[in-house]
Amino acid sequence: MGNIGPDVRDTLAAHGLDVRIMDFPQNVQRDEFGYRRLLMKTVAACRPGMIMPIGNPVTLAKIAEEAAAGESPRNFPGIWDGIVFAVEKLEKVRQLDGKVSCSALAASLGIRQPNIYSSPEEAGDRQVIFKRDVSFGGQGVHLPWNRKSLENLIAHQSPGEPYLIEDFIKGDDYSIDVVRFPGCTQSGCYKVVEHHPATGGTDRGSMCPSTGREMCSFPEIEQMALRILDSLDYNGVCGMDFRVDADGVPWFLECNPRFTGGVKSQVEAGFDIPYILYTHQKR
């Protein structure tokens, strides 16, 4: 999953751990069978002590529940024996990973988020964002030009797949990563910044802007993130995205119950997310 897997591997390896990463296609969210097959082959080859959620945490949580119940595939008997799954229970992971269910949870807690519309007609001529329920790395998130574009996006959805239509909030992107366990809650917040070549940016000569991360303290974002995780008594690693408008007001966008693209920046700032997760899961 881009640099996330290698960054987690390198961080844990710096602590003397033997770490492997499993390569899988970007459509892993829609290919549960392929994910399971590759995971079983990798586990059979290297027999890890722990599996961490880089991508597809929902399927990993399913497998963890099957392993806890003593279930294993016929072709790989006992494949999960002795393995620690560094992932929360399926119900909690699914609630946070789905755009629709997580938005509903945030609304029930009074978390500030963009207005949500049930149809293109209700959205009218407003500038909106269209989100598929499950996506990764921005896949499935679209900014339609007009109502016709929005209608086309909905028409090309998989039958019965939920989605969100919400107001587009102008502003700056912020993210927060959290590791939460009983008696241990640590977090790190950063602002996503762009570097433009025309104004001194350094992105290998491309005319497109490159992104970086500026570590910061934003107590209101931290409070909003922890309110969501506390409501589920969620334990493990989780990332959340926010948009801060021109008045400095943060708006909740989405949740990712896994490692995120900011893991390397967090580690460099002293928040060693992978090793914190490893040490707590080993207890």
C-alpha positions as CSV (number, residue, x, y, z in Angstrom):
1,M,0.0,0.0,0.0
2,G,2.4,2.7,-1.2
3,N,5.0,3.6,1.3
4,I,3.0,2.6,4.4
5,G,4.1,-1.1,4.5
6,P,7.8,-0.3,4.0
7,D,7.7,2.5,6.5
8,V,6.2,0.2,9.2
9,R,8.7,-2.5,8.3
10,D,11.7,-0.2,8.6
11,T,10.5,1.3,11.9
12,L,10.1,-2.1,13.5
13,A,13.3,-3.5,12.0
14,A,15.1,-0.6,13.7
15,H,14.0,-2.2,17.0
16,G,15.6,-5.5,15.9
17,L,12.4,-7.2,14.7
18,D,12.3,-9.4,11.6
19,V,9.5,-7.9,9.6
20,R,8.0,-9.0,6.2
21,I,5.5,-7.0,4.1
22,M,3.0,-8.7,1.8
23,D,2.4,-7.2,-1.6
24,F,-1.1,-7.1,-2.8
25,P,-3.0,-5.2,-5.5
26,Q,-4.7,-1.8,-5.0
27,N,-8.1,-3.3,-5.5
28,V,-7.6,-5.3,-2.3
29,Q,-10.7,-3.7,-0.8
30,R,-12.9,-5.5,-3.3
31,D,-10.9,-8.7,-3.6
32,E,-11.2,-10.4,-0.2
33,F,-10.5,-13.9,-1.7
34,G,-7.3,-12.7,-3.2
35,Y,-6.2,-10.9,0.0
36,R,-6.9,-14.1,2.0
37,R,-5.0,-16.3,-0.4
38,L,-1.9,-14.1,-0.5
39,L,-2.0,-13.7,3.3
40,M,-2.1,-17.4,3.9
41,K,0.7,-18.1,1.5
42,T,2.9,-15.4,3.2
43,V,2.1,-16.7,6.7
44,A,2.9,-20.3,5.7
45,A,6.2,-19.1,4.3
46,C,7.5,-17.0,7.2
47,R,5.3,-18.0,10.3
48,P,5.0,-14.5,11.9
49,G,4.2,-13.9,15.5
50,M,2.0,-10.9,14.7
51,I,0.1,-9.5,11.8
52,M,-0.5,-5.7,11.5
53,P,-3.2,-3.8,9.6
54,I,-1.6,-2.0,6.6
55,G,-4.6,-2.4,4.2
56,N,-8.0,-4.0,4.4
57,P,-8.5,-4.0,8.2
58,V,-12.0,-5.3,7.8
59,T,-10.9,-8.6,6.2
60,L,-8.1,-8.9,8.7
61,A,-10.6,-8.4,11.6
62,K,-12.8,-11.2,10.0
63,I,-9.8,-13.5,9.9
64,A,-8.9,-12.7,13.5
65,E,-12.4,-13.6,14.7
66,E,-12.2,-16.9,12.7
67,A,-8.8,-17.7,14.3
68,A,-10.1,-17.0,17.8
69,A,-12.9,-19.4,17.1
70,G,-10.4,-22.1,16.0
71,E,-11.4,-21.9,12.3
72,S,-8.8,-22.3,9.5
73,P,-9.0,-23.1,5.8
74,R,-9.0,-26.7,4.8
75,N,-5.9,-26.3,2.6
76,F,-4.0,-24.5,5.4
77,P,-5.0,-26.3,8.7
78,G,-3.8,-24.4,11.8
79,I,-2.5,-21.6,9.7
80,W,-3.4,-19.0,12.3
81,D,-2.1,-20.9,15.4
82,G,0.0,-18.7,17.7
83,I,-0.4,-15.5,15.7
84,V,-1.4,-12.2,17.4
85,F,-3.6,-10.0,15.2
86,A,-3.0,-6.4,15.9
87,V,-6.5,-5.4,14.9
88,E,-9.7,-4.6,16.8
89,K,-12.9,-6.6,16.7
90,L,-14.7,-6.7,13.4
91,E,-17.8,-4.8,14.5
92,K,-15.7,-1.8,15.6
93,V,-13.4,-1.9,12.6
94,R,-16.3,-2.0,10.2
95,Q,-18.1,0.9,12.0
96,L,-15.0,3.1,11.5
97,D,-13.9,1.9,8.1
98,G,-17.2,2.6,6.4
99,K,-17.7,6.2,5.4
100,V,-21.4,6.0,5.9
101,S,-21.4,4.2,9.3
102,C,-18.5,6.4,10.7
103,S,-20.3,9.6,9.6
104,A,-23.5,8.4,11.4
105,L,-21.4,7.6,14.5
106,A,-19.8,11.1,14.4
107,A,-23.3,12.7,14.0
108,S,-24.6,10.8,17.0
109,L,-21.7,12.2,19.1
110,G,-22.2,15.7,18.0
111,I,-18.9,15.8,16.1
112,R,-18.8,18.7,13.6
113,Q,-18.8,17.4,10.0
114,P,-20.0,18.7,6.6
115,N,-23.7,18.7,5.8
116,I,-24.8,15.4,4.3
117,Y,-27.5,15.1,1.5
118,S,-29.6,12.1,0.6
119,S,-29.8,12.9,-3.1
120,P,-28.5,15.2,-5.9
121,E,-31.9,17.0,-5.7
122,E,-31.4,17.7,-2.0
123,A,-27.8,18.9,-2.7
124,G,-29.0,21.2,-5.4
125,D,-26.3,23.4,-6.9
126,R,-24.0,23.2,-3.9
127,Q,-20.4,22.2,-4.3
128,V,-20.3,18.7,-2.8
129,I,-18.0,15.7,-2.4
130,F,-19.1,12.2,-3.4
131,K,-17.6,9.3,-1.4
132,R,-17.9,5.6,-1.9
133,D,-18.5,3.8,1.4
134,V,-15.1,1.9,1.2
135,S,-12.0,3.4,-0.4
136,F,-8.3,3.6,0.1
137,G,-5.9,6.5,-0.5
138,G,-8.5,8.8,-2.0
139,Q,-9.9,6.1,-4.4
140,G,-13.7,6.5,-4.5
141,V,-13.6,10.1,-3.4
142,H,-14.8,12.5,-6.1
143,L,-15.5,16.2,-6.6
144,P,-18.2,16.3,-9.2
145,W,-18.4,19.3,-11.5
146,N,-22.2,19.6,-11.5
147,R,-25.3,17.7,-10.6
148,K,-25.1,15.6,-13.8
149,S,-21.6,14.5,-12.8
150,L,-22.9,13.5,-9.4
151,E,-25.8,11.6,-10.9
152,N,-23.3,9.7,-13.1
153,L,-21.2,8.8,-10.1
154,I,-24.2,7.4,-8.3
155,A,-25.3,5.5,-11.4
156,H,-21.9,3.7,-11.6
157,Q,-22.0,2.6,-8.0
158,S,-22.2,-1.1,-7.3
159,P,-25.9,-2.0,-6.7
160,G,-26.8,-1.5,-3.1
161,E,-23.5,0.0,-2.1
162,P,-23.9,3.0,0.3
163,Y,-22.3,6.4,-0.4
164,L,-22.1,9.9,1.0
165,I,-22.9,13.2,-0.6
166,E,-21.5,16.0,1.6
167,D,-20.7,19.7,1.4
168,F,-17.2,20.6,0.1
169,I,-15.4,22.5,2.9
170,K,-12.7,24.8,1.7
171,G,-9.6,24.9,3.8
172,D,-6.5,23.0,4.9
173,D,-6.2,19.2,5.5
174,Y,-5.2,17.9,8.9
175,S,-4.7,14.3,10.0
176,I,-4.3,12.7,13.4
177,D,-3.0,9.2,14.2
178,V,-3.9,7.6,17.5
179,V,-2.8,4.5,19.4
180,R,-5.3,3.7,22.1
181,F,-5.1,1.0,24.8
182,P,-6.3,0.9,28.4
183,G,-4.0,3.2,30.3
184,C,-2.2,4.3,27.2
185,T,-3.5,6.9,24.6
186,Q,-1.0,8.6,22.4
187,S,-1.6,10.8,19.3
188,G,0.1,13.0,16.8
189,C,-1.4,15.6,14.6
190,Y,-0.1,17.1,11.4
191,K,-1.1,19.6,8.6
192,V,-0.8,18.4,5.0
193,V,1.1,21.1,3.1
194,E,1.8,21.4,-0.7
195,H,5.1,22.4,-2.3
196,H,4.8,23.9,-5.7
197,P,7.7,23.8,-8.2
198,A,7.0,27.3,-9.4
199,T,7.5,28.7,-5.9
200,G,10.4,26.7,-4.8
201,G,8.9,23.3,-4.2
202,T,11.1,20.2,-4.6
203,D,9.2,17.4,-6.3
204,R,11.7,16.1,-8.9
205,G,10.9,18.6,-11.6
206,S,7.2,17.8,-11.9
207,M,4.8,20.7,-12.4
208,C,2.3,19.1,-10.0
209,P,2.4,20.0,-6.3
210,S,3.9,17.5,-3.9
211,T,2.7,17.0,-0.4
212,G,4.4,17.1,2.9
213,R,3.5,17.0,6.6
214,E,3.9,19.7,9.2
215,M,3.6,18.4,12.7
216,C,1.5,20.5,15.0
217,S,-0.7,20.6,18.1
218,F,-4.5,20.9,17.6
219,P,-6.3,20.1,20.8
220,E,-9.8,20.4,19.3
221,I,-9.0,17.8,16.6
222,E,-7.5,15.5,19.3
223,Q,-10.6,15.8,21.4
224,M,-12.9,15.0,18.5
225,A,-10.8,12.0,17.5
226,L,-10.7,10.6,21.0
227,R,-14.4,11.1,21.5
228,I,-15.1,8.8,18.5
229,L,-12.6,6.2,19.7
230,D,-13.8,6.3,23.3
231,S,-17.4,5.8,22.3
232,L,-16.5,2.4,20.9
233,D,-13.8,1.6,23.4
234,Y,-11.6,1.1,20.4
235,N,-8.1,-0.3,21.0
236,G,-5.3,-0.2,18.5
237,V,-4.1,2.1,15.8
238,C,-6.3,4.5,14.0
239,G,-6.0,7.6,11.7
240,M,-8.6,10.4,11.1
241,D,-8.8,13.2,8.6
242,F,-10.1,16.7,9.1
243,R,-10.5,19.9,7.1
244,V,-9.9,23.2,8.9
245,D,-11.7,26.1,7.3
246,A,-10.6,29.7,6.9
247,D,-11.9,30.6,10.4
248,G,-9.8,27.8,12.0
249,V,-12.7,25.5,12.6
250,P,-12.0,21.8,12.2
251,W,-14.5,19.5,10.4
252,F,-14.4,15.7,10.7
253,L,-14.0,13.9,7.3
254,E,-13.3,10.2,7.8
255,C,-11.6,7.5,9.8
256,N,-9.0,4.8,8.9
257,P,-8.7,2.0,11.5
258,R,-5.1,1.1,10.4
259,F,-1.7,2.7,9.8
260,T,-1.9,5.7,7.5
261,G,0.5,7.5,5.1
262,G,1.7,9.7,8.0
263,V,3.4,7.0,9.9
264,K,7.0,7.9,8.9
265,S,6.5,11.6,9.8
266,Q,5.0,10.6,13.2
267,V,8.0,8.3,13.9
268,E,10.5,11.0,13.0
269,A,8.6,13.3,15.4
270,G,9.0,10.8,18.2
271,F,5.6,9.1,18.0
272,D,6.7,5.5,17.2
273,I,3.3,4.1,16.3
274,P,4.3,0.7,15.0
275,Y,6.5,-0.2,18.0
276,I,3.9,1.2,20.5
277,L,1.3,-1.1,18.8
278,Y,3.7,-4.0,18.8
279,T,4.6,-3.8,22.5
280,H,1.0,-3.4,23.7
281,Q,-0.2,-6.3,21.5
282,K,2.5,-8.6,22.8
283,R,1.3,-8.1,26.5
